C-alpha cells in the first residue's frame, strides 16, 4: 500500500449556523416566531426592539402645576399613615395602610380582562369533580380506596382504558377481587357526568341512555342499537339497522336522533378551553385594479443592535467579558439578517402565489389554477424546500376569506379540451352541484362525474367520491331525507 498526497477541487454546501438559523426561522409560524424573538431578546444583550427614540428624551418635563399636584398627593398619602422607617423585606402595603385606594384600571386593561374571561374557562377538573363526589358517597374505607384508584385511572375524555390491565393492577395493589372492583365501578359510573368511567364507547352511550326517563321516545330502541349494533350505528345504515333490530325505519331514525344527542366524550366539558384565533401573515388587497401583497406588521418587529453595549466592544481586548460581547454582537447580526431574509422570502412567495391565482381572487374557488411548489420555485429561482418552508403554517387574508398558503397549491386533472383543472376547483364544482340538487333525489357520485364531464372535466367516479369526502359531504343515500 503506497500513500500519496494530492490536491482536489470541488464544490460543497456547508450548513453554517447563520444558514441553519435562517432556515429554522423561515418555517416557523407567526406564534412560534414571536416566541423565538422574545427568547432572543431575553438572552442577547446587544439585541433590542427598535421603537424610536427613548421615552425619557421625548417626554416633556411636567408643568409646575402638575408637579405641585403630585407633591400634594404625596403629602396626603403621608398624612394618612406614616411609613415605618424599618419594615420587613417581605412586608406588603396592606400591612401598613388599612384603606389603600384601588389601582386605576385603564380601558385597555378592562377590555383585556373581559376578553380573557369570555374566551378562557377555568373550571374544576374532571378528577377533582369526581373525587368531590366520592368523598360524600356512602363508601366504606376499602371502597373509597378502590374508587380513588379508579378515578385516578380515568383519562381526560372520561374513559377507563385498558380495563384488563387496570383490574390486575388494582387486585395487586389493594388485594381486591374482581367482583368487588366492578361493584365500586358501577357506583362511580353513577357520578356526574353521566357516562364517565365507561370502558368503551358502547358502555358510555348505554349509561347515558339508561339514565334517561323510561318513557323517553326511542330510548329502548337506542339502547338495543348501541348494545348490539354499534358498528351499524356508526355507519348510519338505517336499512341494515332496521333489519338487524327488527324495527321499522321510523323507530330507527328516532333512535339515531337520540343517540346523536349523547356525549361520546363525557370528560371533555371539564377541560380548559381557550378560543384560538389565527392572525394572518400576509394581507392581499386590490388597489387601482391590481392585487397588492403586504406583510402583517405585527409579525415583523423591528430589531436593532444596542449602541451602548456595542460601544463597549474593543477589538484588541481579549478578556472574557469582551469575548461574550463580541459573540452576542455576531449572534444579534445573524438573527436580524435571518429575520429580514424570512420576511423577504415570505413576501416574494406570497406575491408569486397571488400572481398565479388572480382568477381565484376575482371569480372564486372554481377559477383556481393548478399550482405546485415547483412552479413557484422556478419563478423565484429558489429550491422547492424553501417554498415549502415559507408556506408552512402561514396564512393569507384576502377579500374572499382567510386561507393557509398551502390551500393555493393543488394537483391538476385533465380536461376534455386538452387543458388542466385544479383539484380545488373541482371540489368547488362538486359542492355547487350538491348544494343545488333536489333533496328528494340526491346526486350519486356517478351522476356527479357525468355532470362534470358535461362541463369539460373528466373525473372518475372514485375520484369524485374522494373529493366529496374531502369536503365532508356524505354519500347520496345519507343525504336523502327519511321517508
N, C-alpha and C positions, 0 to 999 in steps of 0.2 A: 504494500500500500504506500503510495507516494503522495505526500501532502504538498499543496501548492497555494500560492496567494494570487487572487485575481480581483479585478475591478469590474463591476457590472452596474449598468444604469437601468433604472426602472421607475415607474410611477406607482404610487400607492396613496390611499386616503387614510389620514390619521385623524382619529376622533379626539380632538383636543378638548380640554374642559370647557372652553368657551362654546365650541360647536355642540357638545353634549347638552349644555345648558340651553342653548338656543332651540334645539330640537325638543327638549322637555317642555319649555315654556310654550312652544307652538301648539302642542297637543293638549294643553290644559284648558279646562272650561273657564268661564269667567269667574265663577266662585272659587275654584282652585287657584286661579291666578291671583285673586285678591289675597288669599291666604299666603301665597308664596311671596307676594310683595310685602305684606306685613311682617313675615318672618325675616325677610332680607333687611327691612328697616330696623328691626329689633336687634339683629346680630351684626350689622355692619356700621361702624362709627362714621364712615365717610359718606354714607348714603342717607339722603333726606328728601322730603317732599319739596317740590318747587311751588311754593304758594305765594310768590312775590316777595315784596319787602316785609321785613319783620313787623309785627304789630306794634312793638314798642316804639319804633321810629315813626310810624304813621299816626299813632294815637295822640291826639292833641292833649295838652295839659288841661286839667279841669279848671273850670271857671272859679273865681273866688267864692261866689255864692254856693256852688256845688261843694267846694271844699269845706265851707263853713257848715253846710248841712250835714256832711259826713262826720265832722267833729262833734256836732251837737248830738247826732245819733249815737256816737261812741260814748259820749258823756252820759247820755240817758241809760245806755246799757250798763255802764259802770255804776250808776247810782242804784239800779235795780238790785244789784248784788255784787259785792266786791269779789274779784278773782283771788283766791288764796295765793300767797307767794310760793308756797310749796304744795305741789299736787302730785299724786302718784302718776307714773308714766302711763298707766292703763286707765286713768280716770276719764269719764265721759262728761260732756257738758250737762247732761241731765242730772248728774250727781251734784252739780254746783248750783244750777239755776232751776227753779221749780216750774216756771212758766215761760219756756222759750217759745218765740213765735214760730209758726210752721214755715218751712222754707218755701220761698216763692217758686211756683212752677210755671214754666213758660208754655205757650200754646203748643210748641213742637213736642215738649215732654208729654203733655196731655194726649196729643194725637198718637205718639208712640205707645203710651201705656194702653190706650183704647185699642190700638191695632194688635198688640200682644195679647190682650185679654180676649179679643174676638177670634184670634187665629191659633191660640195655644191653649189647650185644655189640659189642666193638671188635675187629674182625679186620682182617687185611691186605686192602686194597682190591683190586679186580679188576685194575687196571692194574699195581700193584706185583706181584701174584701172577703175571701173565703175563710181566712183564719179568724176574722172577727165573728163570723157565723159559727165556726167550730167552737169558739170559746163559750158561746151561750147554748150550744146544742147539748142534749141530755146524754153526753158521753161519760163513761167511766174512765179511769186513768189509762187503762190499756187501749180502749177505743180511741181516746184522744191522741195517743201516740201514733196509732195507725192512721188516723185521719190527718195528722200533721205530716206524716210521711207521704201520704197520697197527694195532699195539696201541694207539697213541695215538688212533686214529680209532674204536676200539670204544667203544660207549656203555655206560651203566651196566647195561643189560639184557643185554649181551654180543653185540650185533649190529653189523655194519658197514652203516650206512645210506648211501644214495645212492652205490652202488658205481661207477657210470659216472663221476660227478664225482670221486670219490676216486681212481680209477685214473688219470684225466687229471692230477690234481694230483701224484700220485707220479711219473708219467712226466715231468712238467715240472720237478719239484723235484730228482729223483735221476737223471733220464735213463734210467730203467729201461723195458724192454719189457713188454708185457702178459703174455707167457708167463713171463717172469722173476718178475713180481709174483704171478701166480697160483700159481706153484710154491712161493714162500715162504708164501703164504696157506694152501696145503694143509698145510704143516708147522705153521703156527700153529694151525690148526684141530684138530691132534692134541694140543694142550696141554690141561691141566686148567683149567676144567671142560669136559667133552665137549660140543660144540655151540657153543662160543664162536667168534666170528669168522664166524658164518653171515651170509649176506646177506639171507635171508628165513626165514620160519618153516619152510617145507618143507625147506630145506637144514639148518636146525638139528635138526629131527627126524630127517632122514636120517643125519646124522653120529652121532647117538646110537644109532640102530638098527644102523648099520654097525660100531660099536664093541662090540656085543654078541657073545657066542659064536655060532658059525654054527648050532648046534643049538638055539638059543633058540626055544621054541614060538611060532609066529605071527610070527617076525621077518621072514621073506621076504614074507609077505602084507602085513605092516605097512609094509615098505619100498616095496612097489609102490603101496600106497594113498597114502602121503604124497608120493610122487614124481609120481603120475599123477592122483590123485583127491582132492586135499586139500580142495577145496570140498565134496565129498560127505562127507568125514570130519568137517568142521566141522558139517554138518547132522545127522550121525549117522544117515544114511539107509541102514540095513542092506540093504534090498531093492535100492536103486539101486547100492550098492557091490558087492553080490554079482553083479549083472548086469554091471556095468562091468568088474569084475576077473575074471569067470567063475570065481568061487569059491563054495563052499557057505556058507550063512549062519553055520554053526558056526565056520568059519575067520575070517569077518569079525568075529564077536563076539570071538574070541580076539585078533585083531589090534588091534581097537579098545581092548581092555583093556590091551594092551601100550602102545599109543600114549598112553593116558590116564596111564600111569605115567611118561612122559617129562617133562622140564623144558623148557617153552617159553621160559623166561627164564633162561638159564644164569648170567647175572651177578647175579641177584637174591640168592642166598645170601651174596654178598660185600658187600652193602650193610649199613650200620649200621642196627640195628633197635632201637627203643625202644618198649616197650609203652605204649599210650596209654589213659588212664583218664578217664572222664567224671565230673566232680563235679556233682551236681545243684544247681540254683539254688533249687529250691523243694521243700519236703517236704510230703507230704499224708498225714495220719493220721486215723483215725476214733476220736473220743473222745466217750463218752457218747451214742453213736448219731448223732453229727454229724461230717461231714468238715471237718477244720480244715486250714488252709494256713499255712505259715510259711516264711520265707526262710532260706537257709543262712547261719548266722552267719559262716562262714569267708569268704564273699564280701562281707561287709558290715563292713569295718574301720572303726573309729570314728576320725574325724579331728577336729582342733581347731586353733584359732589359737594360735600360740606367744605366751604372755603376755609373755615377756621382750622379744621384738622389737616386739610391739605397744606396749609401754610406752615404747619409744624414739621413737615417731612423734609429731611436733609439727606441729600444723596450720599454724602461721604460718611454719614453716621450709620454704623452697623450694630447699634445697640438693639436690645430685644424689643423695646417699645417702637423703635423706628422700623424694624422688620415687620412688626404687627401692622403699623400704619400703612406701610407700602403694600402689604398683602391685601388689606382692606380696600385700598385705593384700586388695585388691579381688579379685585372681585367686583367692586362697585361699577367700574367701567364696563366689565364684561356683562353685568346684569342690565345696565342701561342700554347697551348696544343690542343685547338679546331681546329686550322688551321692544325696542324700536323695530328690530327685524321682524318680530312676531306681528306687530301691528301692520307693518308694510305688506307682509305676505298675506295676511288675512284680508286686507283691503284689496289687493290685486286679485286674489282668488274670488272674492265676492263680486268685484266688478266684472270679471270674466263670466261668472255664472249668470249675472243679470243680463249681460250682453247676449248670451246664448238663449236665455229664457224670457226674452222680451214678449213673445207671443203669450206665454203663460200670464205675465203681469197684465197684459192688455185684455186677454179674452178668457182666461180661466184655465182650470186643470186639463180640459180636453185639448188645449193647444200646447201642452207640454211637449218639448222636443226630447228625443233620446239623447242622453248625455252620460259619459263615463269619465272616470278620473283621468284617463289618458288624454282625452280631448283638452281638458284644462291644462294639463301638464305640458302638452306640446305647444299650446298657445303662449304660455308664460315662460317656457324654457326651463322648467324645473322638473324634479322627479315626481312620479306618481305618489310615492310615500309622503312627500311634502304636502301635496294636495290633500291626501287622506288625513294627515295630522291637522291641517288647517281647517278642515271641515268637521272634525270630530267634536261633538258636544258644543257646537256653535249654532246660534240661532239668528235668523234674519227676519226683521219686521217689515212687512210690505203692506200696501193698501188692501191686499187680499187676505191678510192674516199673518200670524207668526209661524214660521216654518224652520225646521232644522235644515242646515245646509245640505245634509245628506239627502233630503227629500227631493232635491232638484236633479239627482242622479238616478237614472233608471235604464234598464235594458230596453231593447227595441224588438219590434215584431214587424215582419214583412207585410206590406200591403199589396192589394191586387194590382195597383198601378205601378209596382216596382219600387216604391219608396219604403220608408220605415215609419213606425209609430211608437211612441213611448208607452211603456207598460203603465205608467201613471195615468196617461191619457185614456188608455183602455179601461182602467179601473173607474175613472170618472164617467165614461160612457156606460159601463155596466151599472153604476149607481144611478145614473139618469134613467136608464131603461127600467130598472126595478122600481124606482120611485113613481114612474108613470104607468105601471102595469095595472091591470084590472085585479083588485083584491080577490075576487072570486075565481079568477083563472091566472094564478101567478106564473111567470115565465120560467121554464126549466132552463138548465144550463145549455142544453142542445138548442133550444129556441133562441137563447141569447147569442149563441155562436152564429146562428143563421142571420139574426138581425145585424150583428156586427159585420158579417160578410157583405150584407147589402150596403153598408157604409164604407166598404173597401178595406175592412180589417179582417184578415184571415187568421182566426184563432181557433184552436181545437177546443172541444167541449171540456176536457180535463184542465186545460189552461184557464178557461172561463171559471171553472169551479175553484181553482187555486186563487185567482184574483178575487172572486166573490168572498171566499173565506178570509182573505187578507183584509177585506173591508168590514169583516164582522157581520156579514149578512147570512141568514140561514138559508137552507135549500128551499125549493119551491113548495114541497109538501109541508114544511113547517111554517111557511108564510101564508098558507091558506087558512082562513078563519074557520073555527069549528062550525059544523053544520047545525 
